[in-house]
């Protein structure tokens, strides 16, 4: 019998499981940091997301698709669960985490045919669904001070910026976190996005193992720096410093781990750069002029929808000489 799978068909010693394991290893620094900052709540939320995603993928395969082969062996469901938890606040009720896992696996992944067939990043679909459905719970952040939880709630740096600008204040009047706090992670936010240095360590590992290429992360962060820098030069009292945008919110997590998803990003180097520039531009537009303080998730999903079109700009032919 022939095994039929989605194109492109490229023969390599690397398989899906190895790639997913590399991503898991790369996410370890950010996960450890979330445990240091948020403690047991981070562990419980992450385990809930991973177990839920694995269960829903197993159940859909077995009882709906009647597929006896266990697809969770490729570790992709574990990645989806881990990335979903990284995009959630530690205070989110666990039943909402389970709903987000169901949407991520059942709607964003399995309804399209499973791994490699989905057009949208499953973890981000789950996150955006929860954000739209439960905005209050999804924007309740635990305040972090010197890597300890003080039991109160506080805004993320981007939320603080948006709220104060809308109230008529200027940047010089806002007590924003320092670049050191942003870089290390002494701020509030989702589980896996707060420590820039932990995410960079993971990104370097992915580049070293050639799990991802530089094109998407560099183009996303570079375009964010460029577009936010133009706005900053126009009016530095309203628009934040470019480094603030790169170090805040889901910029690093999105650029390194979410936008580089194989199934939902372009195949060619040129396509990846176009894809990344689009994400960076849309993110800054939403952050600067939109209703939400963060725009990375929406930007990636919008560019996911354009990926088939981008692939047609410079199609890559397999099985022929270069």
Protein Blocks (a to p, Z undefined) as FASTA:
>chain_A
ZZdddddddddfbdfklmmmmmmmmmmmmmmmmmmmnommlmmmmmmmmmmmmmmmmmmm
mmmnopabdfklnommmmmmmmmmmmpcfklcfklmmmmmmmmmmmmmmmnnpghkambd
fklmmmmmmmmmmmmlmmcccddeehiaehiacddfklmmmmmmmnopafklpccddfkl
mmnopacddfklmpmklmmmmmmmmmmnomacfklmmmmmmmmmmmmmmmmmmommlbcc
fklmmmgcjllmmmmmmmmpmklpcfbfklmmmmmmmmmmmmmmmmmmmmbfbfklmmmm
mmmmmmmmmmmmmccdehiaZZ
